[in-house]
């Protein structure tokens, strides 16, 4: 799922709904979910879809966002700023040179 699709899914509660999702569950599970939905004054379907969507957004975020503490963030930034010089015959330097030539940049 791309970032725009992710954002759209996050806002899906405000759009019309045409897809269906079915699930089998025990009587106890349904009663528990219904009780929670009643406490929030929502239909069972609305409660389940809303909480499932929130869980999906959270799960995607946990797997796609890298969070660094201050020390690690500083170390990462410093490593980017102090990258070693490339020798002319290094594979990356040759690739950059070929790319620039192919684009008429040098």
C-alpha positions as a printed Julia matrix, in Angstrom:
106×3 Matrix{Float64}:
   0.0     0.0     0.0
   1.48    3.33   -1.06
   1.45    6.35    1.2
  -1.48    8.0    -0.66
  -3.45    4.76   -0.41
  -2.53    4.53    3.28
  -3.77    8.08    3.86
  -6.95    7.34    1.94
  -7.57    4.22    4.01
  -7.09    6.28    7.14
  -9.88    8.63    5.97
 -12.16    5.84    4.72
 -14.74    6.31    7.47
 -15.98    9.45    5.7
 -16.52    7.8     2.3
 -19.25    5.59    0.9
 -18.83    1.91    1.5
 -19.22   -0.78   -1.15
 -16.97   -3.61    0.09
 -17.97   -6.36    2.51
 -16.05   -8.24    5.2
 -17.37  -11.31    6.95
 -16.02  -13.0    10.05
 -16.93  -16.02   12.13
 -16.68  -15.61   15.88
 -17.88  -17.26   19.05
 -21.0   -16.13   20.89
 -18.76  -14.8    23.68
 -16.7   -12.74   21.25
 -19.81  -11.26   19.65
 -21.34  -10.42   23.03
 -18.1    -8.76   24.13
 -17.88   -6.69   20.94
 -21.57   -5.77   21.14
 -21.18   -4.67   24.75
 -18.23   -2.45   23.84
 -20.15   -1.03   20.85
 -23.14   -0.31   23.09
 -20.9     1.5    25.57
 -19.74    3.78   22.74
 -23.24    4.2    21.34
 -22.26    2.67   18.0
 -23.5    -0.18   15.87
 -21.53   -3.39   16.12
 -20.4    -3.04   12.5
 -19.27    0.55   12.96
 -17.43   -0.35   16.17
 -15.61   -3.34   14.64
 -14.67   -1.59   11.38
 -13.47    1.54   13.17
 -11.3    -0.36   15.64
  -9.97   -2.72   12.95
  -9.05    0.27   10.79
  -7.27    1.97   13.7
  -5.36   -1.25   14.4
  -4.4    -1.52   10.73
  -3.11    2.07   10.61
  -1.12    1.51   13.8
   0.35   -1.76   12.52
   1.39   -0.18    9.2
   2.94    2.75   11.04
   4.91    0.46   13.36
   6.33   -1.41   10.36
   7.08    1.55    8.09
   8.23    4.4    10.34
  11.7     4.38   11.88
  11.91    6.26   15.16
  15.28    7.2    16.6
  16.13    8.6    19.98
  18.13   11.84   20.09
  21.55   10.18   20.28
  20.81    7.79   17.4
  19.31   10.62   15.34
  22.46   12.71   15.78
  24.7     9.74   14.94
  22.67    9.05   11.79
  22.83   12.68   10.64
  26.57   12.85   11.31
  27.18    9.69    9.32
  25.35   11.2     6.35
  27.33   14.42    6.59
  30.71   12.75    6.86
  30.49   10.14    4.13
  33.87    9.05    2.75
  35.12   10.41   -0.58
  34.69    8.13   -3.57
  37.73    7.24   -5.59
  37.28    7.72   -9.36
  37.44    3.99   -9.99
  34.91    3.04   -7.31
  31.84    1.3    -8.79
  29.46    3.96   -7.47
  31.62    6.78   -8.88
  31.68    5.05  -12.28
  27.9     4.59  -12.19
  27.4     8.27  -11.33
  29.69    9.26  -14.18
  27.84    7.03  -16.68
  24.5     8.45  -15.53
  25.69   12.05  -15.91
  27.02   11.32  -19.39
  23.77    9.61  -20.43
  21.81   12.66  -19.26
  24.15   15.15  -20.89
  25.21   16.51  -17.51
  28.91   16.11  -17.77
